[in-house]
Structure formats: C-alpha cells, structure tokens
Amino acid sequence: MTRCEEGQICLYDGHNLTGDNLQLQYRVDIPNVGWAWNDRASSVWNRGEGFVCIYTDADYRGYHYTIPPGEKQELLFLYDNAVSSLEYGGCGG
C-alpha cells in the first residue's frame, strides 16, 4: 500500500491502494483531476474529515459515489478507471 497522509484524499492507479498515487488536499473541490489522472484511479482512500464524492466526468457530472471519512474504496465496474472530478461534502452536498 502506498502512503497517504492524514487529512488527504488519495487516488491509486492499482486496486487495494497499490501502484502510483495522487494525494489531494482535503476540502478542495477538484472539477478536473487533470490529464495525468483522468480515468486512471482504481481505488481511493479518504483520509479527510468529511465525505467526498467522486464523479466519472469532469465538472461534477456523470455517475457519482460518496466515500465516507476514513474509508478505503475499491473502484469497480462503472467507476474503475473512470474518476474525473471530486467534490467535498458528499454528492450533491
């Protein structure tokens, strides 16, 4: 498992929190994760203090899923290699 600092939201390009990772500052909405990480994540670790929502499209569009604080989430089916944006406070929050 690759390291993830407390208070961060971490995306991993492998399942079970393996492979390269991207650490994102908690409480910062990300309308587009950028070309290097667009449609790349296969697992997520929410080490922030609140809920985070991942979206399959940029600008908080497409399918979405809420990850509670402290949770590690495998991204399967529609969400595997499909994350393009993140929003804090949960989906539609």
C-alpha positions in Angstrom: 0.0 0.0 0.0 1.3 3.4 -1.0 1.4 6.1 1.7 -1.4 8.6 2.1 -1.0 11.5 4.5 -3.6 12.0 7.2 -6.2 14.6 6.0 -5.7 13.8 2.3 -7.8 12.2 -0.3 -5.6 9.7 -2.2 -6.3 8.1 -5.6 -4.4 4.9 -6.6 -4.0 3.5 -10.1 -4.0 0.0 -8.7 -6.6 -1.9 -6.7 -6.2 -2.3 -2.9 -4.4 1.0 -2.7 -1.5 -0.1 -4.8 0.6 1.5 -7.5 1.1 5.2 -8.1 -0.9 7.6 -6.1 -2.1 11.2 -6.2 -2.7 12.9 -2.8 -5.2 15.7 -2.9 -5.7 18.3 -0.2 -8.9 17.8 1.8 -11.7 20.5 1.4 -10.6 21.5 -2.1 -13.1 20.7 -4.8 -11.4 19.3 -8.0 -13.5 19.9 -11.1 -10.9 18.1 -13.3 -8.2 15.8 -11.9 -6.1 16.6 -15.0 -4.9 14.6 -17.9 -2.3 12.5 -15.9 -5.0 11.1 -13.6 -8.2 11.4 -15.6 -9.8 7.9 -15.9 -6.9 6.3 -14.1 -7.9 5.6 -10.4 -8.8 2.1 -9.3 -9.0 2.7 -5.6 -9.5 5.7 -3.2 -8.6 6.3 0.4 -10.5 9.2 2.1 -8.3 10.2 5.0 -10.1 13.5 5.3 -12.6 14.5 8.0 -15.7 14.6 5.8 -17.4 12.9 2.9 -16.0 13.1 -0.6 -17.9 12.5 -3.8 -16.2 11.1 -6.9 -17.6 11.6 -10.4 -17.0 9.8 -13.6 -17.0 13.1 -15.6 -15.3 16.5 -15.2 -17.2 19.4 -13.6 -19.0 17.1 -11.2 -21.1 15.2 -13.8 -21.7 11.6 -14.7 -22.1 8.7 -12.2 -21.1 9.6 -8.7 -20.4 7.8 -5.4 -19.9 9.1 -1.9 -16.9 7.9 0.2 -17.2 8.4 4.0 -14.3 9.8 6.0 -11.6 7.2 6.8 -12.9 4.7 4.2 -10.9 2.9 1.6 -12.9 2.2 -1.5 -12.2 -0.2 -4.4 -13.5 1.3 -7.7 -15.3 -1.4 -9.6 -17.4 -1.6 -12.7 -18.6 1.9 -13.8 -16.0 3.7 -11.5 -12.8 1.7 -12.3 -10.5 3.9 -14.3 -13.3 6.5 -14.7 -12.8 9.2 -12.0 -12.6 12.7 -13.4 -13.6 15.0 -10.6 -14.1 15.1 -6.8 -16.3 17.2 -4.5 -16.1 17.5 -0.8 -19.2 17.3 1.4 -20.6 14.3 -0.3 -22.5 14.0 -3.6 -24.8 17.0 -4.2 -23.6 18.5 -0.9 
